[in-house]
Amino acid sequence: MTDPDPGALVECRNLSFGYGARLILDDVSFTVPRGKVTALMGASGGGKTTVLRLIGGQVRPGRGELLFDGADIGRMDPAALYRARRRMGMLFQFGALFTDLSVFDNVAFPLREHTALPAALVRDIVLMKLNAVGLRGARNLMPSEISGGMARRVALARAISLDPELVMYDEPFAGLDPISLGTAAQLIRRLNDTLGITSIVVSHDLEDTFRIADQVIILANGKVAAQGTPDEVRASTDPLVHQFVNAEPEGPVHFHYPGPTVAEDFGTGYSE
């Protein structure tokens, strides 16, 4: 095995993964540089969220390696995996807040579960994290009393409560209005730079994701179709990348799922 890249926090090396006979990732390799925002993009079903699950050790690769700070996640025993997860934060799609806990208690939850800090220190940390996302004043509200955009920011405060080195975002902009979306995008960029963390953003929102990303990786057909800066990816001549970046309905990604022809299904009197 070659030595880990000291400039990368996450390295994916010739990794393959599938569910049963269905291959999702096929010999995929890429790096996530430390201290940068990496966008993971591509058509639905392309394996983006699967990559996050592999990094978190929820599933193990069939072949290849997935290194986190030089250590192979797939070879870790439960104790080592638990220690690695302590260094990661996760913002789930739509926030996934505990509905029966207040904003304060949602952010305090990881601190209470994973540390033995005194209550007074937990309080100070929670208020600092909420202040970082602009919601210190909402600490006593319940999730049902805040907007979707605010819920996403509370979830981000919870994700950074343990001061992780890596924060993973699964569709952080889904369902947000333009103001909340812009706020969330700027917050991801600002927290990444201010806290010195590394971020992986899974998103379909091209404009705002390209605006905050240092690196873009596009997955397609189980492979890395493009990897580079936003400008480099926009300039790609690959037909699939061009279709995705320009939101074109026709191209390598077809509207119809593969199947019998219309004539085969309905008779020779019909045509495509």
N, C-alpha and C positions, 0 to 999 in steps of 0.2 A: 504494500500500500504506500502510495506517495505521501509525503508529509502534508499535514493540514496547511491551508493558506492562512497565514497570520492576519491578513487583512479581511478575512471573511468570518462572520459569526456563524453562518449556516452554509454548508456545502452539500449539494446534491450530486452524487457521483454515479453515473450509469445506473440509475434507479429505475426499477420496473415494479409495477403494482397493479393488481386487478382484483375484481370481485368474481370469484369462480373462474369461468372461462373468458369473461369479459375483461380485456386489458385496458386499464385507464391511463397508465403512464408506461411508456416503452423506452427504456434506455435513456432516461432524461438526466441531463447534467446542467447545473447552473450554480452560481454563488450569490450570496446575499452579503454585501460589504457592511462592515461595522459602521455604525453611526449614520447610516443612510436610510432613505425611504425607498423601498423596492415595491413596485406595483406588479401584482400577479394577475394577468388578464387573459381573456380568451372567451370563446363561445361557451354557452351553458353546457355542462356535462364534460368539460375539458380536463377536469382534474384539479382545479384550483383549490377548492376546499379540502380535497383529498391530501394535497401537499401540506396544508395546515395540520391535518390530523396526523400525518406522518411525522411532522416536526414535533408535535406534542406527544408522540408515542402511543396514540390511541389505536393505531394500526401499524403493522410492521411491513417493510418492503419485502417483495418476493425475491428480488435480486438487487444488488448494488448497495450503496452506503448513503446514509444521511447523517452528516456530521453537525453537531452543535458545539461550537467552541472546541473543535478538534476531536470530540468524542462521538462515537457512532451510536445514535439513538437506538437503532435496531438491535444492538448487542447489549444494551443496558439491562441490569437486573432491576427489579421493582424499586429498590432503595435508591439506586443511582438515577433512575428515571424520575423518581419523586424529587430528588435534589435538582435535577435539570429543570423540571417544571416550575420549581420555585423561582427560577430566573426568567420565566416567561410570563407575559400577561396576554389575555385574550379578550377581545371585544367581539361578542357573538352578534350574529345578524339580528337586528331589531332590539339589541340590548340585553335581552334575557334577564331582566331584573327580577328579584324575588318580590312578588306582588304583595305579600303580607308583611314586608319589612319596609321601614321608612327609607328615604334617600340616605340618611346618615348610616342606618344599620346595613344597608346594601354595600356601602363602601367599606364599612368596618368589618364586614363578614370575613374577608381573607385574613385580616390582621388577627381577628379573634380565633380563627381556625388554625392558623399556621405559626403564630407567635405567642409568647407569654408576656407581652408588653402590658404594663399597668394601664388601667382604664383612662387615666388622665393623658397618657402619651398617645393612646389610640385615638382619643378625642382630638388631640392637636394634629395628628397625622391626617385624620379624616377631613378636618376642616381645611388643612393645607391643600389636600388633593381636590376637594370641592372648589376651593378658591381658584385653583389652577384652571378649572373648566368653567369658571364663572357662576357657580351654583352654591356658594357657601350659604347664601340666604335661603336656599330651598331645602336645607338639611332636614327639617321636620315634616316635609310633605311626603305623601305616599305616592307610589308610581302611578296610581290612577288619577292623581291630581296634577300631573305634569304632562307637557306635550311630548310628542315622539322625539323631537330634536333634543329636548332636555333629557329625556330618558337615555338617549344615546350618549350624552355627555356624562351623565351619572355612571353609566356603564364604563366609560373611559376612565373616570376617576377610580372606579373599583379595579380596573385592569392595571393601573399604575400604583395601586396602594402599597404593594410590596417592593416598589422600586425595581422592576424587572429590567433586564438588559435587552430583551426582545419583546416587542408588542406586536401581536398579530390581529389584524382587523378583517373580519369576514363580512363583506358588503356593508361597510359603515355608512354609506350614503343612501341605501335603499329606502324608499318611502318618504324621504325628507323633502320639504319645500325648498325652493332655491336659496332662501336666506339661511335656513338651518343647515343646508348642504354646504354652502360656502363657509359657514362658521365651523362646521365639523372638519372640513378640509384644512382650513387655516390652523385649527387646533392641533391636528395630527402633525402638521409640519412644525409648528412652534414647539410642541412638547418634545418632538424628536430632537430638535436642535438644542433646546434649553436643558433637557435632562440627559442629553448625550446617549440616547438609546438607539436601537435599531428597529425599524418598522417594516412589516410586510403587509401590504394592503391588497386584499382581493376585492376587485370592484369592476363593474361594467360601465361606470360613469367616466367616459373618456376624457372630457374636457378638464374636469376638476382633478382627476387622478393624475393626468399628465402634468398639470400645473404644479403639483406638490412632489412628484416623484423624481428621484435622482436616476433610477434605473427602472426600465419596464421589461417584463418577461411575458411573452405571449405564448400560451400553450394551445396546441391544436393537434387533433388526431394522435394524442399520446406523446407528442414530441414538443420540443421548444422550437416554435416557428420563428421567433425573433427575440433578441435580447440586446439591450443597449439603452442609451439615453432616450428620452421622449422624442427628440428631433430625429435621432437615428431610426427609431421605429417608424415614425411618420414617413420617412423617406424610403422605407423598405419597398423593394420591387416584388417581393413574394406575393402572389395573387391572393392567398388567404389573408395575410396580414393587411394588404391593401383593402380587401373587402371589409375586414373588421374595423380598421381605423376610420374608414370613410362611410361606415354603416350602409353598405350597398346590399340590396336584397338579393342580387344575383352574383354568383361567384362559386368558388370551391365548396362553400357551405350551402347546400341546397335546401329549398323550402320543403320538399317532399321527403319523408323518411323512406329509405330504400324498401321496395316491395314489388309485388307483381305489377305488370303494366295495366293500364285501364282496360285495354282490350281483353287481357287475361281474366280480369275480375268481372267485367260487365258484358263481354262479348265482342265480336269483331265489328259491330256497328258503331263502336265508340273509338275515339282516338285521344291521345294525350292533349 
